Amino acid sequence: MRILLTVNASWNIWNFRQPLVEALLADRHEVRLLAPRDETVPRLEALGCEVHHLEMNAKGLNPLQEPLTLLRLRRHFRSLRPDVILSFTIKNNIFGALAAKSAGIPFIPNVTGLGTAFLSGGMLERVAVLLYKTAFRGLPAVFFQNEDDRALFVTRGLVTEAQARCLPGSGIDLERFAAAPYPARRDAPHFLMVARLLRDKGVLEYVEAARRVRAQHAGARFQLLGATDAENRSAIDRATVAGWECEGVIEYLGTVEDVRPMIEAADCVVLPSYREGAPRTLIEAAAMARPLIATDVPGCRAVVEHRQTGFLCAARSGESLAAACTEFISLAPEARAALGRAGRAKMECEFGQSIVVDAYRSLLAELAPRTGRAAA
């Protein structure tokens, strides 16, 4: 089959969908990517993926720009003539679905997150809901990355039960993110938060929790790893982070190409996000046998089992996060390591990348008769 993947950034495919691309190529499908070009394009082309540039603004919903996005997608779809389109990220899902319908091409979106428009309330939310309902009506299937999002779309009538299918995020390479020996130190632990520096990720609550915990446990370390994102309206600027560093409450690690050494050095990985699709950083940390602390919200609670693989706390509450960190500190080193081992076992059972690849292979086999092509 000729399969087209579309997304709002090429790096998204390289970082999160590479196993899927490799599997589709191994099955002898022709794989093309339609996305804004970036530095990952040569790597994707080296895999055997043909990359086509998509001009689009990945940020926000602009009523003056989106009709042009729709027209561009439709033009590309008709030119590339794929048998099926696999889509990721909000704009590509919504406007890609509308464009694919007009071109008569089967379209499979993956809802990796709902976005601020869907959760904002008021007119903006009503527009987002209407767009989703119109775009997803009649699609053969819609993938979701957690059960909460799937149930929400079904309850609100945006998709049917028959359409909605759930995946464990984008899956995790259990060999690359192998279980690491737990740190041997017995002093106060090192907490690590890996996320873009956005308010919606709970960065401010993490800093508040660090202040509260360090007032009682001065040896505790709170590290923050992630990029600033000036284009996002909830971004935290570098000057603010520098202030936290001067205060001594946070160690800012910047960004790294490979996050595994940072996870291995940590005692516990924290993500106090307000809502997630499938939190990649928690999945990677659990695969490496690190205990987790996260908010009790969609996405996070699919990964963390309270007091089994880590701790859940209330969203938007530095006090609740601090209490969870304090409870973790009270544990003996072996009890902390046991949480990490349980998390690794959960990843092996529920989050392996083969589960995601097999789900797509199964769906492509269902669609093959509609396209006139034989499935691998």
C-alpha positions in Angstrom: 0.0 0.0 0.0 1.0 3.6 -0.5 0.8 5.1 3.0 1.1 8.8 3.8 1.8 10.1 7.3 1.0 13.7 8.1 2.0 15.7 11.2 2.9 19.2 12.2 6.6 18.6 12.5 8.9 16.0 10.9 10.8 15.5 14.2 7.5 14.2 15.7 7.7 11.2 13.4 11.4 10.6 14.1 11.1 10.9 17.8 7.8 9.1 18.4 6.8 7.1 15.2 10.1 5.7 14.0 9.2 2.1 14.9 5.9 2.4 13.1 7.7 3.7 10.0 10.3 0.9 10.1 7.5 -1.7 10.5 5.6 -0.3 7.5 8.7 -0.3 5.4 9.5 -3.8 6.5 6.0 -4.9 5.4 7.0 -3.5 1.9 4.6 -0.6 2.0 5.5 2.7 0.3 5.8 5.3 3.1 5.6 9.0 2.5 5.6 11.9 5.0 3.8 15.2 4.6 5.0 17.7 7.3 7.0 20.9 7.7 10.7 20.0 7.0 13.3 20.2 9.8 16.7 18.8 10.7 15.3 15.2 11.0 14.4 14.9 7.4 17.7 13.4 6.2 17.4 10.7 8.9 13.8 9.9 7.8 14.9 9.7 4.2 17.7 7.4 5.2 15.1 5.0 6.7 13.4 4.9 3.2 10.7 7.5 3.9 9.9 9.9 1.1 9.4 13.4 2.7 7.2 16.2 1.3 7.1 19.7 2.8 3.9 21.0 4.2 3.6 24.7 4.8 1.6 25.3 7.9 1.5 27.2 11.2 1.4 24.5 14.0 0.3 27.0 16.7 -3.3 27.9 17.6 -6.4 28.1 15.5 -6.4 31.1 13.2 -9.7 31.4 11.2 -7.8 33.3 8.5 -5.1 30.7 8.0 -6.9 27.4 8.5 -8.8 27.5 5.2 -5.4 27.7 3.5 -4.1 24.8 5.5 -7.1 22.7 4.4 -6.5 23.6 0.7 -2.9 22.8 1.0 -3.6 19.4 2.5 -6.2 18.6 -0.1 -3.8 19.6 -2.9 -1.1 17.3 -1.5 -3.4 14.4 -0.9 -4.6 14.5 -4.5 -1.1 14.9 -5.9 0.4 12.1 -3.8 -2.6 9.8 -4.2 -2.0 7.6 -1.1 -4.1 4.5 -0.4 -4.5 5.5 3.3 -3.4 8.5 5.4 -2.2 8.1 9.0 -2.3 11.4 10.9 -1.0 12.8 14.2 -1.4 16.2 16.0 -4.5 18.4 16.2 -4.5 20.5 13.0 -3.4 17.6 10.8 -6.1 15.4 12.3 -8.9 17.9 11.9 -8.1 19.6 8.6 -6.5 16.4 7.2 -9.7 14.5 7.8 -11.8 17.1 6.0 -9.3 17.2 3.1 -9.1 13.4 2.8 -12.9 13.1 2.7 -13.1 15.5 -0.2 -10.3 13.4 -2.0 -12.0 10.0 -1.2 -9.0 8.7 0.8 -9.3 6.6 4.0 -8.0 8.7 6.9 -6.9 7.5 10.4 -6.2 10.1 13.0 -4.3 9.5 16.3 -5.5 11.9 19.0 -2.2 12.5 20.8 -3.7 15.4 22.9 -6.7 17.6 23.0 -5.1 21.0 23.0 -6.0 24.2 24.9 -8.8 25.1 22.5 -10.8 22.0 23.3 -10.3 22.5 27.0 -10.7 26.3 27.2 -14.4 26.6 27.6 -16.6 29.2 25.9 -16.7 29.9 22.1 -13.3 28.5 21.3 -14.2 25.1 22.8 -17.5 25.0 20.9 -15.7 25.7 17.7 -13.1 22.9 18.4 -15.9 20.5 19.3 -17.8 21.3 16.0 -14.6 20.8 14.0 -13.8 17.5 15.6 -17.4 16.2 15.1 -17.5 17.3 11.5 -14.0 16.0 10.7 -14.2 12.6 12.4 -17.7 11.7 11.3 -17.6 8.5 9.1 -13.9 7.8 9.5 -13.0 4.1 9.6 -11.2 4.4 13.0 -9.8 7.0 15.4 -6.9 6.1 17.7 -6.7 7.6 21.2 -3.7 7.5 23.6 -5.6 7.0 26.8 -9.0 5.7 27.8 -10.1 9.1 29.3 -9.8 10.9 26.0 -11.5 8.0 24.1 -14.4 8.0 26.6 -14.8 11.8 26.4 -15.0 11.8 22.6 -17.6 9.0 22.6 -19.7 10.6 25.4 -19.8 13.9 23.5 -20.8 12.2 20.3 -17.6 13.1 18.4 -16.9 9.5 17.5 -18.8 6.2 17.8 -17.8 3.3 20.0 -17.0 1.4 16.8 -14.6 4.0 15.6 -12.7 4.6 18.9 -9.7 2.5 19.6 -7.1 3.0 22.4 -3.3 2.7 22.1 -0.6 2.9 24.8 0.7 6.2 23.5 3.3 5.7 20.8 4.8 2.7 22.6 8.2 2.4 24.1 11.4 0.6 22.9 12.0 -1.6 25.9 15.5 -2.4 24.8 16.7 1.2 24.2 15.0 2.3 27.5 16.2 -0.7 29.5 15.9 -1.1 33.3 18.8 0.7 35.0 20.2 -0.1 38.4 18.6 2.0 41.1 20.9 4.7 42.6 22.7 3.4 45.7 22.7 6.6 47.7 20.8 6.8 51.0 20.5 10.6 51.4 17.5 12.7 50.3 16.6 11.7 46.7 17.1 13.5 43.4 13.8 14.4 41.7 13.8 15.1 37.9 11.1 16.8 35.8 11.4 16.4 32.0 9.1 18.7 30.1 8.8 21.8 28.0 8.8 24.8 30.2 5.1 25.5 30.1 2.7 26.4 32.9 0.4 23.6 31.6 3.1 21.1 32.4 3.0 22.0 36.1 6.4 23.7 36.2 5.2 26.3 38.7 3.8 23.7 41.0 7.1 21.7 40.7 9.0 24.8 41.9 6.5 25.4 44.8 6.8 21.8 45.8 10.6 22.1 45.7 10.5 25.0 48.1 8.2 23.2 50.5 10.2 19.9 50.5 13.6 21.5 50.7 12.5 23.5 53.8 12.3 20.1 55.6 14.8 18.1 53.6 17.6 20.4 52.5 19.5 17.6 50.7 16.7 16.9 48.3 17.5 18.0 44.7 14.9 19.1 42.2 16.2 19.1 38.6 14.4 20.5 35.6 15.2 19.3 32.0 13.5 20.8 29.0 13.3 23.5 26.4 11.8 26.9 26.7 9.0 27.5 24.1 8.6 31.2 23.6 5.8 30.7 21.0 3.5 29.0 23.4 1.2 31.3 25.4 1.9 29.3 28.6 5.7 29.4 28.2 8.0 30.2 31.1 10.9 32.5 30.1 14.5 31.7 30.8 14.9 34.7 33.1 12.3 33.2 35.5 14.2 29.9 35.5 17.5 31.8 36.2 15.8 33.3 39.2 14.9 29.8 40.5 18.5 28.8 40.0 19.8 31.7 42.0 17.4 30.9 44.8 18.8 27.4 44.9 15.5 25.7 44.6 15.9 24.3 41.0 18.8 22.9 39.0 18.1 23.6 35.4 19.7 21.1 33.0 18.7 22.7 29.7 18.1 20.2 26.9 19.9 17.0 25.9 19.9 14.8 22.8 19.6 11.6 24.9 17.5 11.8 28.1 18.5 8.3 29.4 21.6 9.3 31.5 19.5 11.9 33.3 16.7 9.4 34.0 19.3 6.9 35.2 20.8 9.3 37.6 17.4 10.3 39.2 15.7 8.6 42.1 12.2 9.7 41.0 10.8 11.3 37.8 8.0 13.9 38.3 5.4 15.3 35.9 2.7 17.5 37.5 0.9 18.2 34.1 -2.6 19.5 33.9 -3.6 16.9 31.2 -1.7 14.6 28.9 -2.3 12.3 26.0 0.3 9.7 26.8 3.2 11.3 28.8 6.3 10.1 27.0 8.7 11.1 29.8 6.8 9.1 32.4 6.7 6.1 30.1 10.5 6.3 29.4 11.3 6.7 33.1 9.1 3.7 34.1 10.7 1.6 31.4 14.0 2.4 33.0 12.6 1.3 36.4 12.3 4.7 38.0 9.5 5.5 40.4 7.1 8.2 39.2 5.1 11.1 40.7 2.4 12.6 38.6 -0.9 14.3 38.7 -4.2 12.4 38.8 -5.3 13.5 35.4 -6.0 11.8 32.0 -2.9 10.4 30.5 -0.8 10.4 33.7 -3.0 8.1 35.6 -2.8 5.6 32.8 0.9 5.3 33.4 1.2 5.7 37.2 -0.5 3.2 39.6 -0.8 5.0 43.0 1.6 3.5 45.6 2.4 0.6 43.2 4.6 2.3 40.6 4.7 5.8 42.2 2.4 8.4 43.5 -0.5 10.5 42.1 -1.2 14.0 43.4 -3.8 16.7 42.7 -3.3 18.9 39.7 -2.5 22.6 40.0 -1.4 22.0 43.6 2.2 22.5 44.8 1.1 21.5 48.2 -0.2 18.1 47.0 2.9 17.5 44.9 5.1 18.3 47.9 3.2 15.8 50.1 3.7 13.1 47.4 7.5 13.9 47.3 7.7 13.9 51.1 6.0 10.5 51.2 8.5 9.2 48.6 11.4 10.5 50.7 10.0 8.6 53.7 10.4 5.3 51.9 13.4 3.0 52.4 15.7 2.7 49.4 14.5 -0.8 48.6 10.9 0.3 48.7 11.7 3.1 46.2 13.5 0.6 44.0 10.5 -1.8 44.2 8.2 1.0 42.8 10.6 1.3 39.9 10.6 -2.4 39.2 6.8 -2.5 39.3 6.7 0.3 36.8 9.1 -1.5 34.4 6.9 -4.6 34.6 3.8 -2.5 33.7 5.6 -1.0 30.7 6.6 -4.5 29.5 2.9 -5.7 29.8 1.1 -2.6 28.5 3.3 -0.1 26.7 5.7 -2.0 24.4 6.0 -0.5 20.9 5.0 -3.8 19.3 1.4 -3.2 20.7 1.1 0.0 18.7 2.7 -1.4 15.5 0.4 -4.4 15.6 -2.7 -2.2 16.0 -1.8 -0.3 12.9 -1.0 -3.5 11.0 -4.4 -4.9 11.9 -6.2 -1.8 10.8 -4.3 -1.6 7.5 -5.3 -5.2 6.8 -9.0 -4.2 7.4 -8.6 -1.3 5.0 -6.8 -3.1 2.3 -10.0 -4.4 0.5 -11.3 -0.8 0.3 -8.1 0.5 -1.4 -7.8 -2.4 -3.9 -4.4 -3.3 -2.4 -3.3 -6.5 -0.7 -2.1 -6.0 2.8 1.3 -7.3 3.8 
